[in-house]
């Protein structure tokens, strides 16, 4: 019998069997083996040349989903390289404000009449700030092992800048408190002693300020967030629990706690109109509490109150809200009616810090959009804006020092920036000694008399487990 071609269809593929026998002369197993063999043969005539074929692969969930080359990782590498470069410049002491900017040239220009007194003072101030050197402070404690594991959360200097209250995050969870005595902060060896206490909490500290109950800065006011079934509270912690700095005046053990749920901010009053009182900013209200009598006044607001400060001469309490509103409460009016709201300012984002200047005619405020504005309270207008600050969501305080004429703020990028208070010029940008991260945003304290009345101007920076001092050289 002649050669015969048999065509069979399996699915969508057509297979042609060319044999020398009729299909009936093959067993079913033989025919099936021949069909499978023909299917495995490359069919280049049907699919085209191999170089022209395009192969597509399906990526299953979880496959190759870790791409190191993302915009965020590239940005972090660039920021880290910039931070390391700035640190190297500071270590080599080659950082200057600009070319030819030194004390001798400025003095010569002033003598020749090229600089007036105001410009000379501003340039001399900028020169001093640019020459601040970073030195690590040695911290001593009765428990050296705790210093190696605990991390600084925040630091807060008292009025005389001879004590530093610290909140440290414990490795096992929670927070503990301490007071650092700054009177021994002398050059060239910077050594301080930390006085700790067994007082420990597993609740987050939302806000803290010094309180003057028995005498100036006799207590520390803490706002603690609630946890599970434990409500939030405001606690007056005596400084004498850590170190008795006023013998015969301090009365140890005067720890007071007030049940105040959901407090975002707090402020202590030195105003005669609200003597022995403190304020807490809550969700949609402000609570004014008298420590001695226990009397309370509540003022309703339209938003959460994130920042507060009492005026010293005028009977006013200034509040910054999540909505961007800044308003003042007249302490002479009761909480009945609407006459207690004295003034109103407006930011475009949540206000994180408010600071009243000494003459109480101007107010400095910062928000979560990175804007820092100086407001004239008489005209309720912004008269100056300080550029360069970075913030998107963090609670970052402002530090205003009129005696030195500077404004200090730490940004979310972990850079500490110092501006001229008078002309809003950025004088210096200080990089963090640690790599930038959300958990290692530095906490700073600046004083014109660091360590007491005989101290020199300087900046203290707490980050990670270390404390650094930037002093005028």
C-alpha positions in Angstrom: 0.0 0.0 0.0 1.3 3.5 -0.8 2.4 6.1 1.6 -0.6 7.6 3.5 -0.9 10.7 5.6 -3.2 10.7 8.5 -4.3 14.0 10.3 -5.5 14.0 13.8 -6.5 16.9 16.0 -5.5 17.1 19.7 -6.9 20.3 21.2 -6.0 23.2 19.0 -2.9 21.5 17.4 -3.1 19.5 14.2 -0.6 16.6 13.9 0.2 14.9 10.7 1.5 11.3 10.9 3.5 10.1 7.9 4.1 6.4 8.0 4.5 3.6 5.6 1.6 1.6 7.1 -2.1 2.2 7.4 -3.3 3.4 10.8 -4.9 0.1 11.3 -1.5 -1.6 11.3 -0.4 0.3 14.4 -1.4 -0.4 17.9 -3.0 2.5 19.9 0.0 2.8 22.2 2.3 3.2 19.1 0.1 5.8 17.6 0.0 7.8 20.9 3.8 7.7 21.2 4.2 9.0 17.7 1.8 11.8 18.4 3.6 12.9 21.6 7.0 12.7 19.7 5.7 15.1 17.0 4.4 17.5 19.6 7.8 17.8 21.2 9.6 18.7 18.0 10.4 22.4 17.4 8.1 23.8 14.8 10.2 26.7 13.6 8.2 27.1 10.4 5.1 27.9 12.4 6.6 30.1 15.1 9.2 32.0 13.1 12.9 32.4 13.7 14.1 31.9 17.3 15.6 35.4 17.5 12.2 36.9 16.7 10.4 35.1 19.5 9.3 37.1 22.6 8.9 35.3 25.8 6.7 36.6 28.7 6.8 35.4 32.2 4.2 35.8 34.9 5.5 37.1 38.2 3.8 35.4 41.1 3.0 37.3 44.3 6.1 37.6 46.5 8.5 37.0 43.6 11.2 39.7 43.2 9.2 42.3 45.1 12.3 43.7 46.9 13.8 46.3 44.6 16.8 48.1 46.2 16.7 50.8 43.6 13.6 52.8 44.7 13.2 56.5 44.9 13.2 56.4 48.7 16.4 54.4 48.9 18.2 56.6 46.4 17.1 59.7 48.4 18.2 58.2 51.7 21.6 57.4 50.2 22.0 60.9 48.9 21.0 62.4 52.3 23.4 60.1 54.1 26.3 61.0 51.8 25.5 64.7 52.4 25.4 64.2 56.2 28.8 62.4 56.2 30.3 65.1 54.1 29.1 67.9 56.4 30.4 65.9 59.4 33.8 65.6 57.8 33.9 69.3 57.2 33.1 70.1 60.8 35.7 67.6 62.1 38.4 69.2 59.9 37.3 72.7 61.1 37.1 74.0 57.6 33.5 75.1 57.8 33.2 78.8 57.3 30.1 80.9 56.4 31.7 82.3 53.2 35.1 83.1 51.7 36.9 85.9 53.6 34.5 85.7 56.5 36.7 86.0 59.6 37.0 88.2 62.7 40.1 90.2 61.6 38.6 91.2 58.2 35.2 92.2 59.8 37.0 94.3 62.4 39.1 96.0 59.7 36.0 96.8 57.6 34.2 98.2 60.7 37.2 100.5 61.5 37.3 101.7 57.9 33.6 102.5 57.9 32.4 99.8 55.5 30.2 98.2 58.1 27.8 100.0 60.5 27.3 98.8 64.0 24.2 96.8 63.2 25.7 94.9 60.3 28.9 94.3 62.3 27.0 92.8 65.2 25.0 90.5 62.9 28.1 89.3 61.1 30.0 88.7 64.3 27.1 86.7 65.6 27.0 84.6 62.4 30.8 84.0 62.8 30.4 82.8 66.3 27.7 80.3 65.3 29.6 79.0 62.4 32.6 78.3 64.6 30.7 76.2 67.2 32.4 72.8 67.6 30.9 69.5 68.4 32.1 67.7 71.5 30.8 64.6 73.1 29.6 64.9 76.7 30.6 62.2 79.2 27.6 61.1 81.2 28.1 59.5 84.6 25.5 57.6 86.5 25.0 55.1 89.4 23.9 52.6 86.7 26.4 52.7 83.8 24.8 49.7 82.1 21.5 51.7 81.7 23.3 54.5 79.9 24.6 52.0 77.3 21.1 50.7 76.5 18.6 53.6 77.1 18.0 56.0 74.3 17.2 59.7 74.6 13.6 60.7 73.7 13.7 64.3 74.7 15.6 66.8 76.8 14.3 70.0 78.5 16.4 72.6 80.2 15.1 74.6 83.2 14.9 78.4 83.4 18.5 78.9 84.6 19.9 76.2 82.3 21.7 74.4 85.1 19.5 71.3 85.0 18.3 69.1 82.1 15.2 66.9 82.4 15.4 63.8 80.2 13.0 61.2 79.0 14.7 58.0 78.0 13.2 55.0 76.1 14.0 51.8 77.9 15.1 48.8 75.8 12.5 46.5 77.3 9.7 49.0 76.6 8.4 52.1 78.4 10.1 55.3 79.6 12.1 56.5 82.6 13.1 59.9 83.7 16.3 61.6 84.9 17.8 65.0 85.7 21.3 65.9 84.4 23.2 68.5 86.5 24.8 70.9 84.0 26.9 72.9 86.5 29.8 70.6 86.0 29.7 71.1 82.2 33.1 72.8 81.9 35.6 72.8 79.1 37.9 71.1 78.0 36.5 68.0 79.7 32.7 67.9 79.4 31.4 65.7 82.2 27.9 65.6 83.7 26.1 63.4 86.2 22.6 61.9 85.6 20.4 61.6 88.7 17.8 58.8 88.0 14.8 57.7 89.9 12.8 54.4 90.1 9.8 56.2 88.7 9.0 54.3 85.5 6.0 54.3 83.1 5.0 52.2 80.2 2.9 55.0 78.7 3.9 57.5 76.1 4.9 61.0 77.1 2.9 63.4 74.9 4.2 66.7 76.5 6.4 67.9 79.3 7.3 71.3 80.8 8.9 72.7 84.0 6.4 73.8 86.8 7.0 76.3 89.6 4.9 75.2 92.5 7.1 75.6 95.6 9.7 77.7 93.9 11.1 78.3 90.4 11.1 75.0 88.4 10.4 72.9 91.5 8.4 70.3 89.5 8.1 68.7 86.1 4.6 68.5 84.5 4.1 65.4 82.4 1.2 64.5 80.1 0.9 60.7 79.8 -1.2 58.9 77.2 -3.7 56.3 78.3 -3.0 52.6 77.9 -5.7 49.9 77.7 -8.0 50.4 80.6 -5.7 53.0 82.3 -6.8 56.5 81.4 -4.4 59.3 80.5 -3.2 61.7 83.2 -1.2 64.8 84.0 1.5 64.2 86.6 3.4 66.8 88.7 6.8 65.1 89.4 8.9 66.9 92.1 12.5 67.5 91.0 13.6 66.7 94.5 12.8 63.0 93.8 16.0 63.0 91.6 18.3 65.5 93.4 17.6 67.9 96.3 19.0 71.1 94.9 17.2 73.3 97.4 17.8 72.0 100.9 15.2 73.2 103.4 12.8 74.3 100.6 12.0 71.1 98.7 9.5 68.8 100.2 10.0 65.3 98.8 7.1 63.1 98.0 4.7 65.8 96.7 3.7 63.9 93.6 0.3 64.9 92.2 -1.6 63.1 89.5 -4.7 64.5 87.7 -6.9 62.2 85.6 -7.0 64.0 82.3 -7.6 61.6 79.3 -6.2 62.4 75.9 -3.9 65.3 76.7 -1.9 66.4 73.7 0.0 69.4 75.2 0.5 71.2 78.6 1.8 74.5 79.9 2.5 75.9 83.3 1.3 79.4 84.2 3.6 82.1 85.8 0.9 84.7 85.3 -0.7 86.2 88.4 -4.2 85.8 86.9 -3.7 82.0 86.9 -1.4 81.4 89.9 -0.6 77.7 90.6 -2.5 76.6 87.5 -1.6 74.6 84.5 -3.3 74.0 81.2 -3.7 70.9 79.1 -4.8 70.8 75.4 -7.2 68.0 74.8 -9.3 66.8 71.9 -11.6 69.8 71.1 -11.2 71.5 74.4 -8.7 73.3 76.8 -8.7 72.4 80.4 -7.4 74.8 83.0 -6.6 73.2 86.4 -5.7 74.8 89.8 -3.2 72.5 91.6 -4.0 73.8 95.1 -7.8 74.0 95.0 -8.5 71.5 92.3 -10.8 73.9 90.5 -11.2 73.3 86.7 -12.3 75.4 83.8 -13.1 73.9 80.4 -13.0 75.8 77.1 -14.5 74.2 74.0 -12.6 74.3 70.7 -13.1 73.1 67.1 -10.0 71.0 66.9 -7.3 69.2 69.0 -5.0 71.5 70.8 -1.3 70.5 70.1 0.7 73.5 71.5 0.2 75.9 74.4 2.0 78.8 76.2 0.9 81.3 78.9 1.8 85.0 78.5 3.6 86.4 81.5 2.2 89.9 81.7 -1.0 89.8 79.7 -3.7 87.4 81.1 -3.7 85.3 78.0 -3.2 81.6 77.1 -2.2 80.9 73.5 -3.2 77.6 71.8 -2.2 76.0 68.5 -4.6 73.5 67.0 -4.5 70.6 64.6 -6.7 72.7 62.2 -4.0 75.3 61.9 -5.9 77.8 64.1 -4.0 79.8 66.8 -6.2 81.5 69.4 -5.8 83.1 72.8 -8.0 82.6 75.9 -8.6 85.6 78.1 -8.1 84.2 81.7 -10.2 87.0 83.2 -13.3 85.8 81.5 -15.1 82.6 82.5 -15.8 79.7 80.2 -19.4 80.8 79.8 -20.2 82.6 76.5 -17.8 83.5 73.7 -16.0 86.5 75.2 -13.0 84.4 76.3 -11.4 84.1 72.8 -9.1 87.1 72.5 -7.3 86.8 69.1 -7.2 84.4 66.2 -4.4 83.5 63.7 -4.4 80.9 61.0 -1.8 78.4 59.6 -2.3 76.1 56.6 -1.4 73.0 58.6 -1.4 71.6 62.1 0.4 73.9 64.6 3.1 72.0 66.5 4.7 74.9 68.6 3.9 78.4 69.7 6.4 80.8 71.4 5.6 84.3 72.7 8.4 86.8 72.5 9.3 88.8 75.6 7.4 92.0 74.7 4.3 89.8 74.2 3.5 91.7 70.9 4.9 89.0 68.7 4.3 85.2 68.5 6.4 82.5 66.7 4.6 79.4 65.4 5.5 76.3 63.4 3.3 73.8 61.7 3.4 70.3 60.1 4.0 71.8 56.6 7.4 73.0 57.7 6.4 76.7 57.9 7.8 78.9 60.7 6.1 82.3 60.9 6.5 85.4 63.1 3.1 87.0 63.8 2.3 90.6 64.9 -0.4 90.1 67.6 -1.5 93.8 67.2 -2.3 93.5 63.5 -2.7 89.7 63.4 -0.5 89.5 60.3 2.6 87.5 59.5 5.6 89.8 59.2 8.4 87.3 58.7 8.8 83.7 57.6 11.8 81.4 58.3 12.7 79.1 55.3 14.4 75.7 55.4 12.6 73.9 58.1 11.3 70.4 57.2 8.3 68.7 58.8 5.5 66.6 57.5 3.8 64.9 60.5 6.1 65.1 63.6 5.7 67.2 66.8 8.8 69.4 66.6 9.2 72.3 69.1 10.8 75.7 68.5 13.5 77.3 70.6 13.5 81.1 70.6 16.5 82.9 72.3 16.1 86.7 72.1 19.2 87.4 74.1 21.3 85.7 71.4 19.0 86.8 68.6 18.5 83.3 67.2 15.8 80.7 66.4 16.6 77.0 66.7 14.6 74.1 65.3 15.2 70.5 64.5 13.6 69.2 61.3 12.2 65.9 60.4 15.3 65.3 58.3 17.3 65.4 61.6 19.1 68.6 60.7 19.3 71.3 63.4 18.9 74.8 61.8 19.7 78.1 63.4 18.2 81.3 62.0 18.8 85.0 62.8 15.7 86.1 64.7 15.9 89.7 63.2 16.2 89.0 59.5 15.2 85.3 59.1 18.6 84.5 57.6 19.7 80.9 57.9 23.0 81.0 59.9 23.9 77.4 60.2 22.7 73.9 59.5 24.0 71.2 61.8 23.9 67.5 60.7 23.0 64.8 63.2 25.9 62.6 64.4 23.5 59.6 63.8 22.1 58.5 60.4 18.7 60.2 59.8 15.7 58.1 60.8 12.3 58.6 62.4 13.5 57.1 65.7 16.6 59.2 66.0 15.4 62.8 65.5 17.6 64.9 67.8 16.3 66.8 70.8 18.1 70.1 71.5 18.4 72.8 74.2 20.1 76.1 73.6 21.1 78.6 76.3 23.2 81.8 76.5 24.4 80.6 79.9 24.8 76.8 79.6 25.4 75.3 83.0 24.3 78.3 85.1 25.0 82.0 85.5 28.7 81.6 84.8 28.2 79.4 81.8 28.9 80.2 78.1 26.4 80.1 75.2 26.0 76.7 73.6 23.7 74.0 72.2 23.1 70.6 73.7 22.0 67.8 71.4 20.7 64.4 72.6 20.4 61.7 70.0 20.4 58.0 70.4 22.4 57.2 73.5 24.8 60.2 73.3 24.8 63.8 74.4 26.7 66.4 72.4 27.7 70.0 73.2 28.2 72.7 70.6 29.9 75.6 72.4 31.3 78.9 71.2 35.0 78.6 70.6 
